[in-house]
Amino acid sequence: MSGSRRALVGYVPGAWDMFHIGHLNILQRARAHCDRLIVGVVTDEVLESAKGKRPVVPLVERLEVVGALDLVDEVVVDHASDKLDAWRRYGFDVIFKGDDWRGTPKGDRLEQAMASVGVIVRYFPYTAHTSSTVLRTTVTGRA
């Protein structure tokens, strides 16, 4: 990184419930595209509101798992589905999401909100063969 260039700050929000290879993939890809990587771990309440189910792994443990990774510079609690709230708190330049969001109403809303503050939305390939939903069903017997 050149001394005249400001560090590019990236942000990856997620539930990070039952951490798996898809989670690792997005974090590795994000790390390669920024100088500083902040990972937001959504609260149990935000996750339940967004997906209609509580996480299997409690927030404090999800924070510990993600924070233990060398790929991550900072792990924070993500308190809202509105990522402008996270941007106000952490001032990131780029937000990373799985490409399962691209072209969806929630992805379009994210892109509009981020564009309003000059943040780039970068999508990475979604790891389709492993998902938290499949793991949840295997572990708990319910989706």
C-alpha positions as a Markdown table, in Angstrom:
| # | Residue | x | y | z |
|---|---|---|---|---|
| 1 | Met | 0.0 | 0.0 | 0.0 |
| 2 | Ser | 1.4 | 3.4 | -1.0 |
| 3 | Gly | 1.9 | 6.0 | 1.7 |
| 4 | Ser | -0.3 | 8.4 | -0.3 |
| 5 | Arg | -3.3 | 6.1 | -0.5 |
| 6 | Arg | -5.8 | 5.7 | 2.3 |
| 7 | Ala | -6.4 | 2.1 | 3.3 |
| 8 | Leu | -9.4 | 0.5 | 1.6 |
| 9 | Val | -11.8 | -0.7 | 4.3 |
| 10 | Gly | -14.1 | -3.6 | 3.6 |
| 11 | Tyr | -17.1 | -4.8 | 5.5 |
| 12 | Val | -18.7 | -8.3 | 5.4 |
| 13 | Pro | -22.0 | -8.6 | 7.4 |
| 14 | Gly | -23.5 | -12.0 | 8.2 |
| 15 | Ala | -25.0 | -14.3 | 10.7 |
| 16 | Trp | -21.9 | -16.6 | 10.7 |
| 17 | Asp | -24.0 | -19.3 | 12.3 |
| 18 | Met | -22.5 | -22.8 | 12.2 |
| 19 | Phe | -19.4 | -21.5 | 10.5 |
| 20 | His | -18.7 | -23.4 | 7.3 |
| 21 | Ile | -16.7 | -23.4 | 4.0 |
| 22 | Gly | -19.0 | -20.9 | 2.4 |
| 23 | His | -18.3 | -18.4 | 5.2 |
| 24 | Leu | -14.6 | -19.0 | 4.9 |
| 25 | Asn | -14.7 | -18.5 | 1.1 |
| 26 | Ile | -16.4 | -15.1 | 1.3 |
| 27 | Leu | -14.0 | -13.9 | 4.0 |
| 28 | Gln | -10.9 | -15.1 | 2.0 |
| 29 | Arg | -12.2 | -13.3 | -1.1 |
| 30 | Ala | -13.0 | -10.1 | 0.8 |
| 31 | Arg | -9.6 | -10.1 | 2.4 |
| 32 | Ala | -8.0 | -10.1 | -1.0 |
| 33 | His | -10.0 | -7.0 | -2.1 |
| 34 | Cys | -9.3 | -4.6 | 0.8 |
| 35 | Asp | -6.6 | -3.5 | 3.1 |
| 36 | Arg | -8.6 | -3.7 | 6.3 |
| 37 | Leu | -11.5 | -6.2 | 6.8 |
| 38 | Ile | -14.3 | -5.6 | 9.3 |
| 39 | Val | -16.8 | -8.4 | 9.8 |
| 40 | Gly | -20.2 | -7.6 | 11.2 |
| 41 | Val | -22.0 | -10.4 | 13.2 |
| 42 | Val | -25.7 | -9.8 | 13.3 |
| 43 | Thr | -27.4 | -10.0 | 16.6 |
| 44 | Asp | -29.8 | -12.9 | 17.3 |
| 45 | Glu | -32.7 | -10.5 | 17.2 |
| 46 | Val | -31.7 | -9.1 | 13.8 |
| 47 | Leu | -31.2 | -12.6 | 12.4 |
| 48 | Glu | -34.6 | -13.7 | 13.7 |
| 49 | Ser | -36.3 | -10.6 | 12.3 |
| 50 | Ala | -34.6 | -11.1 | 8.8 |
| 51 | Lys | -34.9 | -14.9 | 8.5 |
| 52 | Gly | -37.6 | -15.8 | 10.9 |
| 53 | Lys | -35.4 | -18.1 | 13.0 |
| 54 | Arg | -32.9 | -17.7 | 15.8 |
| 55 | Pro | -29.3 | -18.8 | 15.3 |
| 56 | Val | -28.1 | -22.2 | 16.5 |
| 57 | Val | -24.8 | -20.6 | 17.8 |
| 58 | Pro | -25.3 | -17.7 | 20.2 |
| 59 | Leu | -23.9 | -14.2 | 19.3 |
| 60 | Val | -21.0 | -14.2 | 21.8 |
| 61 | Glu | -19.7 | -17.5 | 20.3 |
| 62 | Arg | -20.2 | -16.4 | 16.7 |
| 63 | Leu | -18.2 | -13.3 | 17.5 |
| 64 | Glu | -15.4 | -15.4 | 19.0 |
| 65 | Val | -15.2 | -17.8 | 16.1 |
| 66 | Val | -15.1 | -15.0 | 13.5 |
| 67 | Gly | -12.7 | -12.9 | 15.6 |
| 68 | Ala | -10.2 | -15.8 | 15.9 |
| 69 | Leu | -9.6 | -15.7 | 12.1 |
| 70 | Asp | -6.3 | -14.1 | 11.0 |
| 71 | Leu | -8.2 | -12.9 | 7.9 |
| 72 | Val | -10.3 | -10.5 | 10.0 |
| 73 | Asp | -8.9 | -7.2 | 11.3 |
| 74 | Glu | -12.0 | -6.4 | 13.4 |
| 75 | Val | -15.2 | -8.1 | 14.4 |
| 76 | Val | -18.2 | -6.0 | 15.4 |
| 77 | Val | -21.8 | -6.6 | 16.4 |
| 78 | Asp | -24.1 | -5.7 | 13.6 |
| 79 | His | -27.3 | -4.2 | 15.2 |
| 80 | Ala | -29.5 | -3.6 | 12.1 |
| 81 | Ser | -30.5 | -4.9 | 8.8 |
| 82 | Asp | -29.9 | -1.4 | 7.4 |
| 83 | Lys | -26.3 | -1.4 | 6.4 |
| 84 | Leu | -26.2 | 2.4 | 6.4 |
| 85 | Asp | -26.2 | 2.0 | 10.2 |
| 86 | Ala | -23.0 | -0.1 | 10.0 |
| 87 | Trp | -21.5 | 2.4 | 7.5 |
| 88 | Arg | -22.1 | 5.3 | 9.9 |
| 89 | Arg | -20.4 | 3.3 | 12.7 |
| 90 | Tyr | -17.4 | 1.9 | 10.7 |
| 91 | Gly | -16.9 | 4.0 | 7.6 |
| 92 | Phe | -16.2 | 1.2 | 5.1 |
| 93 | Asp | -15.5 | 1.7 | 1.4 |
| 94 | Val | -16.8 | -1.6 | 0.1 |
| 95 | Ile | -19.3 | -4.1 | 1.3 |
| 96 | Phe | -19.1 | -7.7 | 0.3 |
| 97 | Lys | -22.0 | -10.1 | -0.2 |
| 98 | Gly | -22.7 | -13.5 | -1.8 |
| 99 | Asp | -24.0 | -13.3 | -5.3 |
| 100 | Asp | -27.3 | -14.9 | -4.2 |
| 101 | Trp | -28.2 | -11.2 | -3.3 |
| 102 | Arg | -27.4 | -9.9 | -6.8 |
| 103 | Gly | -30.6 | -8.8 | -8.7 |
| 104 | Thr | -32.9 | -9.5 | -5.8 |
| 105 | Pro | -35.0 | -6.8 | -4.1 |
| 106 | Lys | -32.8 | -6.9 | -1.0 |
| 107 | Gly | -29.7 | -6.7 | -3.2 |
| 108 | Asp | -31.1 | -3.8 | -5.1 |
| 109 | Arg | -32.0 | -1.9 | -1.9 |
| 110 | Leu | -28.5 | -2.6 | -0.6 |
| 111 | Glu | -26.9 | -1.2 | -3.8 |
| 112 | Gln | -29.1 | 1.9 | -3.7 |
| 113 | Ala | -28.3 | 2.6 | 0.0 |
| 114 | Met | -24.6 | 2.0 | -0.5 |
| 115 | Ala | -24.4 | 4.1 | -3.6 |
| 116 | Ser | -25.9 | 7.0 | -1.7 |
| 117 | Val | -22.8 | 7.2 | 0.5 |
| 118 | Gly | -20.3 | 6.2 | -2.2 |
| 119 | Val | -19.8 | 2.6 | -1.0 |
| 120 | Ile | -19.2 | -0.2 | -3.6 |
| 121 | Val | -21.1 | -3.4 | -3.4 |
| 122 | Arg | -19.0 | -6.3 | -4.5 |
| 123 | Tyr | -20.5 | -9.8 | -4.9 |
| 124 | Phe | -18.7 | -13.1 | -4.7 |
| 125 | Pro | -19.9 | -16.5 | -5.8 |
| 126 | Tyr | -22.2 | -18.1 | -3.3 |
| 127 | Thr | -21.0 | -21.5 | -2.2 |
| 128 | Ala | -24.2 | -23.5 | -3.1 |
| 129 | His | -23.1 | -26.9 | -2.0 |
| 130 | Thr | -22.8 | -25.9 | 1.7 |
| 131 | Ser | -25.4 | -23.8 | 3.5 |
| 132 | Ser | -26.4 | -22.9 | 7.0 |
| 133 | Thr | -29.9 | -24.1 | 6.2 |
| 134 | Val | -28.7 | -27.6 | 5.3 |
| 135 | Leu | -26.5 | -27.7 | 8.4 |
| 136 | Arg | -29.3 | -26.4 | 10.6 |
| 137 | Thr | -31.6 | -29.2 | 9.3 |
| 138 | Thr | -29.0 | -31.8 | 9.9 |
| 139 | Val | -28.1 | -30.6 | 13.4 |
| 140 | Thr | -31.6 | -29.6 | 14.7 |
| 141 | Gly | -34.0 | -31.5 | 12.5 |
| 142 | Arg | -35.7 | -28.2 | 11.4 |
| 143 | Ala | -34.8 | -25.6 | 8.8 |
